[in-house]
């Protein structure tokens, strides 16, 4: 019974790490910061908690120091990354809301081929998937490429201005709350 419980915990931990990375990435798309800031914060948290690496022996099923350290850095880093970005976004200060006009420099469209499996080793084409981006320039001179929906992409014109609603996040990173 105990071995089944440990196996369930291992699978649950894998899902938690994958979901944390996915949620962190989705929230990062609405955060105006360099990629290294949330990754750096997550790594600092993982490094500060390194003395707890021995607690991961239940997950790795061994006392190998390198494997336990790696498991600790990956698991704690992924959860810290997501918690940092979600906390910054969800606990943003509503009093700091400001509208900022940005200039749309480019409209980008990326096309990806989709495939589906029809046999043991055979895949066939299943159409295409398109993603839409706007490259915008802020008043302070920074240029960002933002992922947008199809309706926003169609309504926006290159060279025109677009209004984005920004708030100061809980940890100081600005987040986009409206306009995408």
C-alpha positions in Angstrom: 0.0 0.0 0.0 2.8 2.4 0.9 4.5 1.8 -2.5 1.3 2.7 -4.4 1.0 5.9 -2.3 4.6 6.9 -3.2 4.0 6.2 -6.9 0.8 8.4 -6.8 2.8 11.1 -5.0 5.5 10.9 -7.7 3.0 11.3 -10.5 1.3 14.1 -8.7 4.6 15.9 -8.2 5.3 15.6 -11.9 1.9 17.1 -12.7 2.5 19.9 -10.3 5.8 20.8 -11.9 4.3 20.7 -15.4 1.3 22.8 -14.4 3.5 25.3 -12.5 5.6 25.8 -15.6 2.6 26.2 -17.9 0.8 28.6 -15.5 4.0 30.6 -15.1 4.4 30.9 -18.8 0.8 32.0 -19.4 1.0 34.7 -16.7 4.5 35.8 -17.9 2.9 36.7 -21.3 0.9 39.5 -19.5 3.9 40.6 -17.5 6.3 43.3 -18.8 9.6 42.1 -17.6 12.7 40.4 -18.9 12.6 36.6 -18.8 15.5 36.4 -16.5 13.8 38.2 -13.6 11.3 35.5 -12.6 13.7 32.7 -13.5 16.4 34.4 -11.3 13.9 34.7 -8.4 13.0 31.1 -8.7 16.6 30.0 -8.8 17.5 32.1 -5.8 14.6 30.5 -3.8 15.7 27.1 -4.9 19.4 27.8 -3.9 18.3 29.3 -0.6 16.4 26.1 0.2 19.2 23.7 -0.9 19.8 22.4 2.6 16.4 20.7 2.3 17.5 18.6 -0.6 17.6 15.4 1.5 13.8 15.6 1.8 13.5 14.5 -1.8 14.6 10.9 -1.3 10.9 9.8 -1.4 10.7 11.1 -4.9 14.0 9.8 -6.3 13.9 6.5 -4.3 17.6 6.9 -3.5 20.2 8.8 -1.6 22.1 10.0 -4.6 23.1 13.6 -3.7 23.3 14.9 -7.3 19.9 13.5 -8.2 18.2 14.9 -5.1 19.8 18.3 -5.6 18.6 18.3 -9.2 15.1 17.2 -8.2 15.0 19.9 -5.5 16.1 22.7 -7.9 13.6 21.7 -10.6 10.6 21.1 -8.4 11.1 24.1 -6.1 12.2 26.3 -9.0 9.1 25.5 -11.1 6.7 26.1 -8.2 8.5 29.3 -7.1 8.5 30.6 -10.7 4.7 30.1 -10.9 4.0 31.5 -7.4 6.2 34.6 -8.1 4.4 35.4 -11.3 0.9 34.6 -10.2 1.4 36.5 -7.0 2.7 39.5 -8.9 -0.3 39.4 -11.2 -3.1 38.6 -8.9 -2.0 40.9 -6.1 -1.4 43.9 -8.4 -2.3 47.2 -6.9 -5.6 48.5 -8.4 -4.7 52.0 -7.3 -1.7 52.0 -9.7 -3.9 51.4 -12.8 -2.8 53.5 -15.8 -3.6 53.6 -19.4 -0.7 53.7 -21.7 -0.8 54.3 -25.4 1.5 52.1 -27.4 2.3 52.2 -31.1 1.8 49.0 -33.1 5.0 48.6 -35.1 4.3 45.1 -36.7 1.6 42.5 -36.9 3.0 39.0 -36.8 1.4 35.8 -37.6 3.0 32.4 -37.0 1.7 29.2 -38.6 2.3 25.8 -37.2 1.5 22.5 -38.9 -0.7 20.1 -36.8 -0.4 16.4 -37.2 -2.4 13.5 -35.9 -1.5 9.9 -35.3 -3.2 7.3 -37.6 -1.1 4.2 -36.9 1.7 2.9 -34.7 4.4 4.9 -36.4 2.4 7.0 -38.9 1.4 10.7 -38.6 -0.6 12.7 -41.2 -1.2 16.4 -41.6 -4.2 17.7 -39.7 -4.3 21.4 -40.8 -2.5 24.4 -39.4 -2.7 26.4 -36.2 -2.0 30.2 -36.3 -0.8 32.4 -33.5 -1.0 36.2 -33.6 1.4 38.7 -32.2 1.7 42.5 -32.1 5.1 44.2 -31.8 4.4 47.4 -29.9 6.6 50.3 -28.8 6.0 51.8 -25.4 6.4 55.5 -24.6 9.7 54.8 -22.7 11.2 53.2 -25.9 10.9 49.6 -25.0 9.6 47.3 -27.7 7.7 44.1 -26.8 6.1 41.4 -28.8 2.7 40.5 -27.3 0.6 37.4 -27.9 -3.0 38.5 -28.8 -6.3 36.9 -29.8 -7.5 36.8 -33.4 -10.2 39.5 -32.8 -7.6 41.9 -31.3 -5.2 41.1 -34.2 -7.9 41.9 -36.8 -9.0 45.2 -35.1 -5.5 46.5 -34.7 -3.8 48.5 -37.5 0.0 48.7 -38.1 1.3 52.2 -37.2 -1.7 53.2 -35.1 -1.9 53.5 -31.4 -3.5 51.0 -29.0 -4.4 51.6 -25.4 -3.2 49.1 -22.8 -4.2 49.2 -19.1 -1.2 48.5 -16.9 -1.0 47.9 -13.2 2.1 47.7 -10.9 2.4 44.1 -9.7 2.8 43.1 -6.1 6.6 42.5 -6.7 7.0 45.6 -8.8 6.8 44.1 -12.3 4.2 45.8 -14.4 1.3 43.7 -15.7 -1.1 44.2 -18.6 -4.7 43.8 -17.3 -6.7 45.1 -20.4 -6.1 45.7 -24.0 -5.0 42.4 -25.4 
